[in-house]
Amino acid sequence: MFHFLKGKSKENVLYAPCKGKVVPLSEVPDPTFSEKILGDGFAVIPSEGKIYAPTDGEIAMVFDTLHAITLTSSSGTEILIHIGLDTVTLKGAPFTAHVAAGDQVKKGDLLMDVDLDKITGAGLNTVTPVLICNTDDYEKISLKKEGEVSLDEAVLSIS
């Protein structure tokens, strides 16, 4: 009855940004991510080279080297999708962006095509961390799913 009294306690959910295997950040072989320096979240080892919006929101930034995208969800969650490790060194070669800063997106919209073979061919890891950059704004961030995922599976809950 008094739903307006609940305020920000509503649970938000992030979905998988790609098909693949979800792993906790602690398993990412880069301390910037595994030690949650940039925020809490999860990572996906992609099985195909397409990155989709994990929730509804607005694209805040597409990095010049196309290796990362930030978006702000419609509920204010600041999300970083970092495609692969050290992929900034590839200067955009394996990436094709389908969005730009300011674009409104819905969960499941295609954000980026990625040539995973170019990443692995350069000796780099394709693991893709998905971080909540404003982690301190939330009481609880928890992994809902590990292992193989499809795009319609909720992976992270934020409250």
C-alpha positions in Angstrom: 0.0 0.0 0.0 2.7 2.5 1.0 5.2 1.7 -1.8 6.5 5.3 -1.8 7.9 4.7 1.7 10.3 2.0 0.5 12.7 4.5 -1.2 16.0 3.1 -2.6 15.6 -0.3 -1.0 14.4 -1.9 -4.2 16.6 -4.6 -5.5 18.2 -3.9 -8.9 19.4 -6.7 -11.1 22.1 -6.9 -13.8 21.9 -9.5 -16.5 24.7 -11.2 -18.4 26.2 -8.8 -21.0 27.3 -11.8 -23.1 26.9 -15.5 -23.4 29.7 -17.3 -21.5 30.8 -18.4 -18.1 30.3 -16.1 -15.1 33.1 -16.1 -12.5 33.5 -14.0 -9.3 35.9 -11.1 -9.6 38.3 -12.9 -7.3 39.1 -15.2 -10.2 40.1 -12.4 -12.6 43.9 -12.5 -13.1 44.3 -8.8 -12.6 44.4 -7.2 -9.1 42.6 -4.0 -10.3 39.6 -6.2 -10.8 40.1 -9.1 -8.4 40.7 -6.8 -5.4 37.7 -4.7 -6.4 39.7 -1.5 -6.6 37.3 0.0 -9.2 34.2 -1.6 -7.6 32.3 -4.8 -6.9 30.7 -6.9 -9.6 31.4 -10.1 -11.6 33.2 -11.2 -14.8 32.2 -13.3 -17.8 34.5 -15.4 -19.9 32.7 -14.8 -23.2 31.8 -17.6 -25.6 30.8 -15.3 -28.4 31.9 -11.8 -29.5 28.8 -9.7 -28.7 28.4 -7.4 -25.7 24.8 -6.4 -24.8 23.3 -4.0 -22.3 23.0 -5.7 -18.9 20.1 -3.4 -17.9 18.2 -0.3 -19.1 20.1 3.0 -19.0 22.2 5.6 -20.8 25.6 5.1 -22.2 27.9 7.4 -20.3 31.1 6.8 -22.2 32.6 4.5 -24.9 36.4 4.6 -24.4 38.4 5.9 -27.4 40.1 2.5 -27.7 36.7 0.8 -27.5 37.8 -1.7 -24.9 35.3 -0.5 -22.3 31.9 1.1 -21.9 30.3 2.8 -19.0 26.6 3.2 -18.6 24.3 4.5 -15.9 21.2 2.4 -15.3 17.8 4.0 -15.1 18.0 3.5 -11.3 21.4 5.3 -11.0 23.8 2.3 -10.9 27.1 3.2 -12.6 28.4 0.2 -14.6 31.7 -0.4 -16.3 32.0 -3.2 -18.8 35.7 -3.8 -19.5 36.1 -6.2 -22.4 39.2 -8.3 -21.9 42.3 -7.6 -19.9 45.0 -5.2 -21.2 42.9 -4.8 -24.4 43.5 -1.1 -24.4 46.9 -2.0 -26.0 45.0 -3.2 -29.1 43.9 0.4 -29.9 40.3 -0.6 -30.9 41.3 -3.2 -33.5 39.0 -6.1 -32.3 36.0 -3.9 -31.4 33.1 -2.4 -33.3 30.9 -0.1 -31.2 27.1 0.2 -31.9 26.5 2.9 -29.3 27.9 6.3 -28.3 27.8 8.5 -25.2 24.2 9.7 -24.5 22.5 6.8 -26.2 19.5 5.3 -24.3 19.7 1.5 -24.2 17.4 -1.3 -23.1 18.5 -4.6 -21.5 19.7 -6.8 -24.4 20.6 -4.0 -26.9 23.8 -4.8 -28.8 26.6 -2.5 -27.5 29.7 -3.9 -29.1 30.9 -6.6 -31.5 34.2 -8.1 -30.4 36.7 -10.3 -32.4 37.7 -12.7 -29.6 40.2 -14.4 -31.8 42.1 -11.1 -32.3 42.3 -10.7 -28.5 43.5 -14.2 -27.8 45.8 -14.0 -30.9 47.5 -11.1 -29.2 48.1 -13.2 -26.1 45.5 -11.4 -24.1 42.7 -12.7 -21.9 39.0 -12.2 -23.0 37.6 -12.3 -19.5 35.2 -9.3 -19.2 34.7 -7.7 -15.8 31.4 -5.9 -15.1 31.8 -3.5 -12.3 29.5 -1.3 -10.1 31.6 1.9 -10.0 29.4 3.4 -7.3 29.6 0.4 -5.0 29.6 2.6 -1.9 26.0 3.7 -2.7 24.7 0.2 -2.0 24.3 -1.9 1.1 24.6 -5.3 -0.7 25.9 -6.5 -4.0 25.7 -10.2 -4.5 26.3 -12.7 -7.3 23.1 -14.6 -8.2 24.6 -17.0 -10.8 27.9 -18.5 -11.6 28.9 -20.8 -14.5 27.4 -20.8 -18.0 24.8 -18.1 -18.6 22.6 -16.9 -21.4 21.6 -13.3 -21.9 18.3 -13.5 -20.1 19.8 -14.7 -16.8 20.1 -12.4 -13.8 23.7 -12.4 -12.6 24.0 -9.7 -9.9 21.6 -8.2 -7.4 22.2 -4.7 -6.1 20.3 -3.2 -3.1 
